[in-house]
């Protein structure tokens, strides 16, 4: 984001942490999503941009709009909770002997048919002595209702359970009241401040009413309710620095101080990734962190959030163990693969670049592959005319492997899927905007950067031997980001006191 410098980002992180730690044991303060600054990517920092971008009158107009939007969404949410209460599905009865709980994500409908979890793979079965001793709770991002999903899971005899969208009417009102009360406290504390410090608190006060903050507190009560039925020894979550992860850990400790909370750092750690690396009050911190590779383990060890023995390199399903020797650059291929992230603004940037390149390099093909959260059909309809005029550009619905096999260049911004492309011999090119903080996940490697078509032209005209040599060096360095899955390493958690 162009109005965000590194200095401003660091100031923002410091101020948000200060507000969090003022009430370090309060779940409503810790559940305020805006106070958990995840990383420097525009997807995350765009919500903070008005603090630095707008003068006073514009900023307060923005705050008013955010406040009105949050109130309307909150009213509609509570109205839905009330009218749907009579037809809501009954809670699932849980096996009291379950020893391990996993919180994961269903990102798209096709995940339902998977035999293993997208993130944890076979760990739920391998970590427990018996298959019935673990259960996976899913945050539902599919088009299906949780009720329908749970019927499907029962049909497939899976130990999976989609979390409901809401709790009881009384609990939802309790969440809203608690967040509203803390929002007033944050706003009151802002009255004695000036400038950007004041604006950060005012935004945090408004965002205490957001649906994202409600979701985090809801995850606290979901976990607490689960813990009322069973007494697991281990609770696993994905771990990226979001507020809901911290609330799950706190709820588990609230019910059982001896439970072990484990976070799985499954994606690359960016240069200025913040919330993942900073410590909060003990009950909000994980007891162990599983990393996706050697690089992640090293970064987290330096952060000192946990002792070294409690940070374990579990590995990642993202790495291709079948590739013994990394593929070399293939100059005979003529396709460029674009890998935008799961954000429509990021998709628009990459699509516009694809059309720009196609207009100047008509002999090449351009494949845009979207994140699972993005609707391909929606974007095809939006860019229908442009796609008809540029037949060498297509929006992919193929498998990732097929797209990789067809391509020899990969253009990316913040996605970690670029690692898999590099393994398959695609030459990586980072697409940057002018005057923005880098969001390159491969920030510590010498990667070619482009801003426009002219920069791309220079790269494709480079000597092929030079590109092959450079790709080989990149591949060697990239092996540390994602290691092959090692279940034995994860099982060490059971032996560490």
C-alpha positions, 0 to 999 in steps of 0.5 A, a space after each residue: 500500500 503506497 501510503 504505508 511506510 515501514 516506519 508507519 507499520 512499526 508504529 502501528 504494531 507498537 501502538 496496537 500491542 500497547 492497547 492489547 496489553 493494557 487489558 492483557 487478560 480480557 477476552 474482549 480486548 484480545 478478541 478485537 481483530 484490528 489490534 492484531 496486526 498480522 503482516 504488511 500485506 495490503 490485504 491486512 493493512 488496508 484497514 489501517 490506511 485511513 489513520 495515516 491517509 485522511 485528515 481529521 474531518 475525512 477520518 471522522 467521516 470514515 469512522 462514522 461510515 465504519 460505525 454505521 456499517 458495523 451497527 447495521 451488520 450487527 443488527 442483521 446478524 442478531 436478527 438472523 440469530 433470533 429468527 433462526 433459533 427455532 430451526 437450528 440444528 442440535 449440538 453434536 454429542 461428542 465422545 468424552 474420550 477424544 484426546 486431540 482437537 483440531 481447528 481447521 478451515 473448509 475453504 471450498 466445497 471440493 474439500 468435503 470429499 478429501 480423505 485428509 484435512 487440507 492443512 494437517 493431513 494425517 496428523 489427527 490420526 497419527 497423533 491419537 492412538 485410535 482414529 476415534 480419539 481425535 476430531 476436526 472442527 471446521 470454520 466453514 467458508 463453503 457455500 454449504 450450511 454447517 448443518 448440511 456439511 455435518 450430514 455429509 460428514 456423517 455420511 462419509 463417517 468422518 470425524 469432522 464437524 463444521 462449526 455453526 455460524 452462531 451461538 445461542 441468542 443469549 450468548 450472541 447478545 453477551 458477546 455484543 455487550 462485552 465488545 461494546 463495553 470494551 469499545 467504550 473504554 478504548 474510546 474513552 482512553 483516546 480522549 486524552 491523546 492526539 494525532 495518529 495514536 488517538 486515531 488508532 484507538 478510535 478505529 479500535 473502538 469502532 472495530 470492537 463492534 465488527 463481525 470479525 471481532 464477534 467471530 473471535 469471541 465466538 470461537 472462545 465460547 465455541 471452544 469453552 463449550 467443547 471443553 465442557 463436554 470433553 477433556 482433550 489433552 491437545 488442541 491444534 489450530 492453524 497459526 498465522 497471528 489472527 485474534 481467533 487463534 489466541 482466543 481458542 488457546 485462552 478458552 482451553 486454558 480457562 477450562 483446563 490449565 494442563 491442556 497443550 495448545 499447538 499452533 501450526 505455522 503452515 504458510 511462509 513468514 513474511 519480512 514484517 509478519 508481526 502478530 505471529 511472533 509477539 507474545 501476549 499473556 500466557 493463556 493467549 500464547 501457544 504451548 508449542 508451534 509446529 513449523 512448515 520448514 527450517 526457515 520458519 523454525 529459525 525465524 520463530 526461535 529468534 522471536 523468543 515467543 517460545 523456547 527452542 524445544 517447543 518450536 518443532 519443524 513438522 513440515 508441509 504438504 506444499 512441498 513435492 516429495 516426488 521431485 528428487 531433483 528440481 526441474 530446470 528452466 524450460 525455455 521451449 515453453 511459452 506460458 506465464 502463470 499468474 498466482 494472485 492471492 485470495 483477495 479480489 483487489 489483488 486479483 484485479 492487479 494481476 489480471 490487468 498485468 496479464 492483459 498488458 503483457 498479452 498485448 505486447 507479447 502475443 506469441 505467449 500464453 497467460 494463465 491466471 490461477 486463482 486462490 480457492 476463496 475466489 470465484 472464477 465464474 464471477 471474474 470470468 463474467 466481469 472480464 468477459 469482453 477482455 477475455 474474448 479480445 485476448 485469446 492468449 489469456 485464460 482463467 484456469 480451472 485446471 489442476 495446479 500440476 497441469 498449469 505448472 507443466 504448461 508454464 515456464 514463468 511464474 508472476 506472483 506477489 504475496 502467495 506462497 504457492 510460488 514455492 511449488 512453481 519454483 520446484 517445478 522449474 518455473 522462473 519466478 518474477 515478483 510483481 511490485 507496485 511503485 512506492 509500496 512496502 515489499 510483500 514478497 514472501 521470498 524477500 531474502 532471495 535475489 528475485 527479478 522484480 517487474 513494475 510493468 511490461 517493459 521490465 518483463 520484456 527485459 527478463 524474457 530477453 535475458 540469456 537462457 543460461 543465466 536464467 537457468 543458473 539463477 533458478 538453480 540458486 533460488 531452488 536451493 535456497 527455497 528448500 528451507 521454506 517447506 520441508 516434507 511432512 515428518 509426523 515423528 517430529 510432531 509426536 515429540 510434543 507428547 514427550 516434552 513437559 
